[in-house]
Amino acid sequence: MESRISHFRHKFPKSHVCIVNGHIEGVWIVGNTYRGSYSDKYYGAYPHSYLDRVTALFPDLKPLHLFSGMVDDDLTLDMNPNSKARIMADAHHIPFKSDSLELIVADPPYTKEDATRYGTPPVKKIVVLRECWRVLAMNGLLVWLDLIYPQFCFKDWFNFKLYGLIAVIVSTQHRVRLVTILEKNRPK
Ligand SMILES: C[S@@+](CC[C@H](N)C(=O)[O-])C[C@H]1O[C@@H](n2cnc3c(N)ncnc32)[C@H](O)[C@@H]1O
């Protein structure tokens, strides 16, 4: 965790992350620099520099981008045919073997109203979290961007450990988002 923080600070020296009680905490003020990027064309697209920041924390891990929208990378999954995803699938049934991935970077529609913007049914977040837990290898990491702090232990269904919490601020009058980073833990 400390080497991840040092790498991040090297890439983003003006941005705040630290370790508190064994997990990462931080605040990223990313700014409203959308001009010229795909963000002004795709509803709910990642704010400027968000993915660069995630990569700066996890430079050694190859991510599956879940709910990937316009993200252009090797492993991208979305159910919207208008997205750039290479894997067209429903995040409630991730087409990967159990215990096979090291990192998932997820950006679900945050609300039912958001889902209607993509013509997709509302996301059952508990079911998707369970799917992420299934396909991650033990100690694999889930980076989940949302408006809520998601429940990360649920009955005997899934069990994550908290790895990080980072507030993402774009600018005034925008929703403030929370990155919850979870580490796959043994079943209870
Ligand atoms: C907040 S947007 C993600 C945008 C992305 N971060 C970007 O920068 O382009 C949410 C995405 O989730 C997709 N989506 C909604 N429900 C889904 C589901 N059940 N399975 C897979 N993708 C889904 C939508 O098509 C949309 O692209």
The ligand as a Tripos MOL2 file, in Angstrom:
@<TRIPOS>MOLECULE
LIG
   27    29     1     0     0
SMALL
NO_CHARGES

@<TRIPOS>ATOM
      1 C1        -21.6210    6.0370  -15.5420 C.3       1 LIG1
      2 S1        -21.5980    5.2560  -17.1240 S.3       1 LIG1
      3 C2        -19.9150    4.8110  -17.3030 C.3       1 LIG1
      4 C3        -19.1880    5.7780  -18.1600 C.3       1 LIG1
      5 C4        -17.6910    5.5180  -18.2450 C.3       1 LIG1
      6 N1        -17.0510    5.6760  -16.9560 N.3       1 LIG1
      7 C5        -17.0190    6.4260  -19.2330 C.2       1 LIG1
      8 O1        -16.0900    7.1670  -18.8640 O.co2     1 LIG1
      9 O2        -17.4310    6.4350  -20.4080 O.co2     1 LIG1
     10 C6        -22.4020    3.7320  -16.7870 C.3       1 LIG1
     11 C7        -22.3490    2.6950  -17.9020 C.3       1 LIG1
     12 O3        -22.9560    1.4930  -17.4200 O.3       1 LIG1
     13 C8        -23.5550    0.8260  -18.5210 C.3       1 LIG1
     14 N2        -24.4940   -0.1750  -17.9700 N.ar      1 LIG1
     15 C9        -25.6740    0.0400  -17.3530 C.ar      1 LIG1
     16 N3        -26.1810   -1.1130  -16.8880 N.ar      1 LIG1
     17 C10       -25.2940   -2.0910  -17.2100 C.ar      1 LIG1
     18 C11       -25.2340   -3.4910  -16.9740 C.ar      1 LIG1
     19 N4        -26.2100   -4.1290  -16.3130 N.pl3     1 LIG1
     20 N5        -24.1800   -4.1860  -17.4390 N.ar      1 LIG1
     21 C12       -23.1840   -3.5570  -18.1240 C.ar      1 LIG1
     22 N6        -23.1720   -2.2240  -18.3680 N.ar      1 LIG1
     23 C13       -24.2100   -1.5110  -17.9190 C.ar      1 LIG1
     24 C14       -24.1570    1.9340  -19.3350 C.3       1 LIG1
     25 O4        -24.3410    1.5310  -20.6690 O.3       1 LIG1
     26 C15       -23.0810    3.0350  -19.1820 C.3       1 LIG1
     27 O5        -22.1680    2.9840  -20.2470 O.3       1 LIG1
@<TRIPOS>BOND
     1     1     2 1
     2     2     3 1
     3     2    10 1
     4     3     4 1
     5     4     5 1
     6     5     6 1
     7     5     7 1
     8     7     8 2
     9     7     9 1
    10    10    11 1
    11    11    12 1
    12    11    26 1
    13    12    13 1
    14    13    14 1
    15    13    24 1
    16    14    15 ar
    17    14    23 ar
    18    15    16 ar
    19    16    17 ar
    20    17    18 ar
    21    17    23 ar
    22    18    19 1
    23    18    20 ar
    24    20    21 ar
    25    21    22 ar
    26    22    23 ar
    27    24    25 1
    28    24    26 1
    29    26    27 1
@<TRIPOS>SUBSTRUCTURE
     1 LIG1         1 GROUP 0 **** ****
